[in-house]
Amino acid sequence: MVLASMAPRRRWLVLGLTALAAVALIAAGAVVITRLTGDSKPGGAPVAGSPTPSPVATPTPSPSGPPPGADITGPLNLLLVGVDTRVSVPGWEPHADAVLVLHVPKGLDRAYLFSLPRDLLVDIPAFPKAGYKGGKTKLTHAMSFGSRVPGKPKQPSTAQGYELLRSTVSGYTGLRIDAGAVLTFNGFDRLVNALGGVDIYVDQRVASLHRRPDGKHRESAPGGYTGPQQVYEKGEQHLNGWQALDYARQRYITGGDYARQRHQQQLIRAMTRKILDEGLAKQPERVDQVVSALGDTLVYVGGRRIVDIAYALSGLPENQFKLVGLPGSGVGKGSAYRGEQLTTEGRKFLTELRAGRADAYLAAHPKLVVKN
């Protein structure tokens, strides 16, 4: 897909930039965030249509008519997914390595971003399109089960996998998903490097399972990896592309996958702040550079065009963008481990969110708010 020529050029390119930044973590899909929201490539097939995304040109808004998305008043729910795709392995099915939901209530004056554990034990509905009969298993599998195209075992469909994941997340949270995006790991380091890296507060010491201090991959060994490890020490750190991705992917650390979810959210915020603080909206040539860095690693899937949603959220106050960490615990132990479940406190947040009482609930449960 090719970035279409748009007017005003600067505004549309900024829309693309922020979505990439918001996804940084995983980073996790194109997300619409703060004043600078949107997607890197305006277009993509709605999930309800063909599983193969297709480019859709974004028309120039009429100077005499309302801007795109003027009729959107909320609430909005966007599903952001980072997938573990191993392109070197033929037919490798995408796994949802990070699943985030951005909820914007009616009025579009605030937003909440929360993660769901990749191993969350959920009911995945039957999905005839992929030949899946349904079952109770880990959330990450919804993407891979849904991506299977009957008769084409070596050609999984990421957009089709997203469709089943979307239904699963909607069923679990009780939220209607309006749009979403899927981002692979490929090209992520180029994206962050194009931004000049990011500044982030590392809230705990993190030793990398995958990388050496020079950025090269550690060697595989029986039971894991061997050789020197890259270490992210607690405190303010400036991370380049491979470091940002590596840091946000680590889950064999204190706090496990819940700590990783927190780090992914913090990285999203760090990249968004970088865009806002450095005024990249005024540098279309820089934006062009960042947008081109992502290439075909982003798939947008939704109903309304992401640019419509972007315009609708253009007035969202930056200080009303809240990161929420939902606590959970394991279901079963050792060989009997089945996955994760949210605690009563975490599940109640979803109930209060749907009822429009999230602020009051977070005020009463401040530990759910992700800091730094």
C-alpha positions in Angstrom: 0.0 0.0 0.0 1.2 3.5 -0.8 0.6 6.6 1.2 -1.8 8.7 -0.9 -1.3 12.3 -1.8 -3.4 14.3 0.7 -4.2 17.9 1.6 -3.4 19.4 3.8 -0.3 17.2 3.4 1.2 18.0 6.7 -1.9 17.1 8.7 -2.4 13.8 7.0 1.2 12.7 7.4 1.1 13.5 11.1 -1.9 11.2 11.4 0.3 8.5 10.1 3.2 9.2 12.4 1.3 9.0 15.6 -0.3 5.7 14.9 3.1 4.2 14.4 4.4 5.8 17.6 1.4 4.6 19.6 2.2 1.2 18.4 5.7 1.3 19.5 5.6 -1.4 22.0 5.5 -4.3 20.4 4.5 -2.4 19.6 1.0 -2.9 18.9 -1.0 -1.7 16.1 -2.0 1.6 14.8 -3.6 3.5 17.5 -5.4 6.8 17.6 -4.0 8.9 20.4 -4.1 12.5 21.6 -4.2 15.4 19.1 -1.9 13.6 16.6 -3.8 10.4 15.8 -4.2 8.2 12.8 -2.6 5.4 10.7 0.4 5.1 8.5 -1.4 4.0 5.5 -4.9 5.4 5.0 -6.8 2.3 3.9 -7.2 -1.3 4.4 -10.0 -3.8 4.1 -12.8 -3.8 6.7 -12.6 -7.1 8.6 -16.1 -7.9 7.5 -15.0 -8.0 3.9 -12.1 -9.8 2.3 -9.4 -11.1 4.6 -6.8 -9.6 2.2 -6.3 -5.8 2.9 -6.5 -3.6 -0.1 -5.5 0.0 -0.5 -8.1 2.7 -0.2 -7.3 6.2 -1.2 -8.2 8.9 1.3 -10.0 11.8 -0.4 -9.1 15.4 0.2 -11.7 16.9 2.6 -14.0 19.5 1.0 -13.1 23.0 2.2 -16.8 23.8 2.4 -18.0 20.6 4.0 -17.5 19.1 7.5 -14.2 17.4 8.2 -13.9 13.6 8.1 -15.3 12.1 11.3 -17.3 15.1 12.3 -20.3 12.8 12.9 -18.3 10.6 15.3 -19.2 11.4 18.9 -18.2 8.2 20.7 -17.8 6.0 22.5 -15.0 4.4 20.4 -13.0 1.2 21.1 -9.9 0.5 19.1 -8.1 -2.9 19.2 -4.3 -2.7 18.8 -2.4 -5.9 18.2 1.3 -6.8 18.0 1.9 -10.1 16.3 4.8 -12.5 16.6 5.2 -13.4 12.9 8.3 -15.2 11.8 8.5 -14.4 8.1 11.4 -16.8 7.6 9.2 -19.7 8.5 6.8 -20.6 5.6 3.2 -20.6 6.7 3.9 -19.4 10.2 0.7 -18.4 11.8 0.6 -14.9 13.5 0.3 -15.0 17.3 -1.1 -12.0 19.2 1.9 -11.2 21.3 0.4 -8.0 22.7 -3.3 -7.0 22.8 -4.3 -3.5 23.8 -7.7 -1.7 23.8 -8.1 2.0 23.6 -11.5 3.2 24.9 -12.7 6.7 24.3 -16.0 7.4 26.0 -18.9 9.5 24.6 -17.8 13.1 24.2 -14.3 12.1 23.2 -12.7 14.1 26.0 -10.7 11.3 27.6 -9.2 7.9 26.8 -8.1 4.8 28.5 -5.5 2.3 27.3 -5.3 -1.1 28.8 -3.7 -4.5 28.0 -5.1 -8.0 28.1 -2.6 -10.8 28.9 -1.6 -12.8 25.9 -2.3 -15.9 28.0 -5.7 -14.8 29.2 -8.0 -17.7 29.4 -11.0 -16.8 27.3 -13.9 -18.3 25.3 -13.0 -18.1 21.6 -16.1 -18.4 19.5 -16.5 -20.7 16.6 -15.2 -19.3 13.3 -16.3 -21.3 10.3 -14.3 -19.1 7.9 -11.1 -20.7 9.4 -12.6 -24.1 10.2 -12.4 -23.4 14.0 -15.1 -24.9 16.2 -14.5 -22.7 19.2 -13.1 -23.4 22.6 -11.7 -22.1 25.9 -8.0 -21.3 25.6 -5.4 -18.6 25.6 -6.2 -15.3 24.0 -3.1 -15.3 21.8 -4.4 -18.3 19.9 -7.4 -16.5 18.6 -5.2 -14.7 16.1 -3.5 -17.9 14.9 -6.7 -20.0 14.8 -8.5 -17.3 12.9 -5.7 -16.8 10.4 -6.0 -20.3 8.9 -7.4 -20.3 5.4 -8.9 -23.6 4.4 -7.0 -25.1 1.4 -4.1 -22.7 1.9 -2.1 -24.1 4.8 1.0 -22.0 3.9 -0.9 -18.7 3.5 -2.3 -17.6 6.8 -4.3 -14.3 6.8 -3.4 -11.7 9.4 -6.6 -9.7 8.7 -8.8 -12.8 9.1 -7.0 -13.8 12.3 -7.7 -10.3 13.6 -11.4 -10.9 12.9 -11.6 -13.8 15.3 -9.4 -12.0 17.9 -11.7 -8.9 17.7 -14.8 -11.1 18.3 -13.0 -12.8 21.3 -11.9 -9.5 22.9 -15.4 -8.0 22.4 -17.0 -11.0 24.0 -14.6 -10.9 27.0 -14.7 -7.1 27.6 -18.3 -6.4 26.6 -17.0 -3.6 24.3 -17.9 -3.1 20.7 -14.7 -2.9 18.7 -14.9 -0.1 16.1 -11.6 -0.4 14.4 -8.1 -1.8 14.9 -4.7 -2.5 13.6 -2.0 -5.2 13.6 1.7 -4.5 13.6 4.5 -7.0 13.1 7.9 -6.7 14.7 9.6 -6.3 11.3 10.9 -2.8 10.7 10.2 -1.6 14.2 13.7 -0.7 15.0 13.9 1.4 11.8 10.8 3.3 13.0 12.2 4.2 16.4 15.5 5.1 14.9 13.8 7.4 12.4 12.4 9.2 15.5 15.9 9.5 17.0 15.1 6.9 19.7 12.9 7.4 22.8 13.4 8.4 26.4 11.8 6.2 28.9 11.9 5.6 32.6 12.9 1.9 33.2 11.0 1.0 36.3 12.9 -2.2 37.1 16.1 -3.9 36.1 15.4 -6.0 32.9 17.9 -8.5 31.5 17.2 -9.4 27.9 16.6 -13.0 27.0 17.2 -12.4 23.3 19.9 -9.7 22.8 23.6 -9.1 23.5 24.8 -5.7 24.5 25.9 -5.0 20.9 22.4 -5.7 19.7 23.2 -9.1 18.1 20.9 -12.0 18.9 22.1 -14.4 21.6 22.9 -17.9 20.5 20.4 -20.6 21.0 21.3 -23.3 23.5 19.5 -26.3 25.1 16.9 -24.8 27.4 17.3 -21.2 26.2 20.0 -18.9 25.1 23.6 -18.3 26.0 26.1 -15.5 25.9 26.3 -11.9 27.3 22.9 -10.2 27.9 21.8 -6.7 27.2 20.6 -5.2 30.5 18.3 -2.2 31.0 19.0 -0.7 34.4 16.4 1.1 36.4 16.2 4.8 35.8 15.9 7.3 32.8 17.2 5.6 29.6 17.4 6.6 26.0 16.6 3.6 23.8 17.3 3.1 20.1 15.2 1.0 17.9 16.3 -2.5 18.7 16.6 -1.7 22.4 13.0 -0.3 22.6 11.6 -3.4 20.9 13.7 -5.7 23.0 12.9 -4.0 26.3 9.1 -4.0 25.6 9.1 -7.7 24.6 10.7 -9.1 27.8 8.3 -11.1 30.0 10.6 -13.5 31.9 11.2 -10.8 34.5 9.9 -9.9 37.9 6.2 -9.4 37.3 6.1 -11.6 34.2 3.7 -10.7 31.4 2.0 -8.1 33.6 5.3 -6.1 33.8 5.7 -6.5 30.1 2.2 -5.0 29.5 3.2 -2.1 31.7 6.4 -1.5 29.8 4.6 -1.6 26.5 2.1 1.0 27.6 4.9 3.2 29.0 6.7 3.0 25.7 3.6 4.1 23.8 3.4 7.1 26.0 7.1 7.9 25.6 6.9 7.9 21.8 3.7 10.0 21.8 5.4 12.5 24.1 8.4 12.6 21.8 6.2 13.5 18.8 4.4 16.2 20.8 7.5 17.7 22.4 9.6 17.9 19.3 6.8 19.3 17.1 7.3 16.7 14.4 4.0 17.8 12.9 5.9 20.8 11.6 8.5 18.7 9.8 6.7 16.8 7.0 10.0 15.5 5.7 10.7 13.8 9.0 7.2 12.4 9.1 7.7 11.0 5.6 10.8 9.3 6.8 9.1 7.7 9.8 6.0 6.6 7.8 8.1 4.9 5.1 10.1 3.0 7.8 7.1 0.8 8.5 6.6 -0.5 5.0 4.1 -3.3 4.9 4.4 -4.3 8.5 1.1 -2.5 9.4 -2.4 -3.8 8.6 -5.3 -1.6 9.4 -8.7 -3.3 9.8 -11.9 -1.5 10.6 -15.2 -0.1 9.5 -14.7 3.7 9.6 -11.6 5.0 8.0 -8.9 5.6 10.6 -8.6 9.2 9.3 -12.2 9.8 10.3 -11.5 8.6 13.8 -8.3 10.7 13.9 -10.2 13.9 13.2 -12.9 12.9 15.7 -10.2 12.6 18.4 -8.2 15.7 17.4 -9.3 17.6 20.5 -8.6 14.9 23.0 -6.6 16.5 25.9 -3.1 14.9 26.3 -3.5 14.8 30.1 -6.7 12.8 29.8 -4.9 9.8 28.2 -4.7 7.2 31.0 -2.7 4.0 31.0 -4.4 1.2 33.1 -2.8 -2.0 34.3 -5.2 -4.8 34.9 -4.0 -7.3 37.6 -4.3 -11.0 37.1 -3.1 -14.4 38.3 -2.4 -17.9 36.9 -5.0 -20.6 36.4 -3.4 -23.8 37.6 0.3 -24.3 38.4 3.1 -26.3 36.9 2.0 -28.8 34.4 -1.6 -28.0 35.2 -1.2 -24.3 34.2 -3.9 -23.3 31.7 -3.4 -19.5 31.4 -4.1 -16.3 33.1 -7.3 -14.7 34.6 -7.9 -11.1 35.7 -8.5 -10.5 39.3 -11.9 -9.3 40.6 -10.4 -5.8 40.7 -9.4 -6.0 37.1 -12.7 -7.4 35.8 -14.6 -4.8 37.8 -12.7 -2.1 35.9 -14.2 -3.4 32.7 -17.7 -3.2 34.2 -17.1 0.3 35.4 -15.6 1.3 32.1 -18.7 0.2 30.2 -20.9 2.1 32.7 -19.0 5.3 32.3 -17.6 5.3 35.8 -13.9 4.5 35.0 -12.6 7.8 36.6 -14.3 7.1 39.9 -13.1 3.5 39.9 -9.5 4.5 39.2 -9.6 7.1 41.9 -10.7 4.4 44.3 -8.1 2.0 43.0 -5.0 4.2 42.1 -2.7 1.2 41.8 -4.3 0.4 38.5 -3.0 3.6 36.9 0.3 3.0 35.2 2.8 5.7 36.2 6.1 6.9 34.7 
